[in-house]
Amino acid sequence: MVDFIKEYPGLFYMDAVWIGFVSIAGVIGNSLALCAVATTPSLRTLTQLHITILAGIDLFITGVLAPCRIATEYYSGRWPRHQPWCHFLAYVVIFVTGYSLQQLMYLSQNRFLRVTRSAAFFRKIVKPLIIIQQGCAVTITSMLTLLPLYSGFGSVGYHTKSHFCFTTGRNQQVLAAICMVMALVVTPTFYGLTFMHVRAHRRKVQNWQGLRLESTGNLNNGSTHTAIYGNAATVHQNKGIRQLQTNGQIHGKIDASKGMVSYQIPDVESANLRTAIGSNSAYGKPNTSTSVNSTAPAAEVAVNPPVPVPKNAARVRPKNGPTQESMKITRNLLLIFCAYICCWLPWCILSLIEPHVDVPVPVYHVINNIIWTNSCINPYLYASMSRIYRNAFKRCCRLKCLRKR
């Protein structure tokens, strides 16, 4: 049995200080997170249920497993390196790792359903969804935990490089591959589909607003036909128009009962207008339905109508989409997941390349310390991203929740 303190004294003291700080900060932070949920009714939601489970797991890791990690390095050949206790620690580590990872996966799934489905549908399925998800989490995690017992390619015990009780042999590579699939494929897929839905909904809203503005503009400013008779012009407009602004050169009167407006155009303006109409033939745009003659008393001019908007385009409003608060919660949960990936991905990669590369012992310890740090920073991420959590943390620190009781 290797005496870790004599062989790596500097590494042992680094682990003791690092893990000691993680243990103290993690116990305080996760205890405050659980206290905040217990004393704040607004935090008792489906999303906060998974956060509460994660806080409970992190409290167990920082309060129980972290001290056992230091004890395993300190006691050479004695407790807790004895086989029964070391096996128990290894199984517990596998269970809490798989269970916490599945909570993050179910968080992304719930956010996808909450954002892409209606509130009534989500309220209808929320209770059976909780039962199904937690049942699957316990079943899958138990299968992963018992995998070393029924597999012939790996076991659990004392890891000679990380100096802690965990999986050994090929079983470690299998668990690392399963964790990478859940962390890098399943969970990012749910978040990606969620943000794609939000983007598509925003485009629908923008298109609807554009159609609505176009329909309103055609109603207020559009005219279908214009006929000129000598010095007068008659404009047939859509019903509902009561006033039309001009540049001050045209004077007219409104006949609301007939839905038409009559304007008197001065002689100069009338001549210019007839000249402009007649010049269309110079640009290769003859109009067979319109003839302009200087000696004729009148000419009929056909004006191209605007592109028609579907009658129901402005009325068919897109369904209510996700609110800004809902998207903020989704982004915060994505940040928590990214923190988990940053802490656990190095270990997964290290486990996969271990049979082929001789990794130094200090690298193992640094990567393991990063894993333990994840359980410490989670509650402080909750507080930094939610004002409700911060206020609840302050109340718990001031013991206001106990005073009210």
Secondary structure as UniProt FT lines:
FT   HELIX           4..7
FT   HELIX           9..39
FT   HELIX           41..43
FT   HELIX           46..60
FT   HELIX           61..65
FT   HELIX           66..74
FT   TURN            79..80
FT   HELIX           83..116
FT   HELIX           119..150
FT   STRAND          154..159
FT   TURN            160..163
FT   STRAND          164..169
FT   HELIX           170..181
FT   HELIX           182..186
FT   HELIX           187..221
FT   STRAND          223..229
FT   TURN            230..231
FT   STRAND          232..237
FT   TURN            239..240
FT   STRAND          251..255
FT   TURN            256..259
FT   STRAND          260..264
FT   HELIX           267..278
FT   HELIX           279..283
FT   TURN            288..289
FT   STRAND          298..301
FT   TURN            311..315
FT   HELIX           324..353
FT   TURN            354..356
FT   HELIX           361..385
FT   HELIX           387..397
FT   TURN            398..399
FT   HELIX           400..404
//
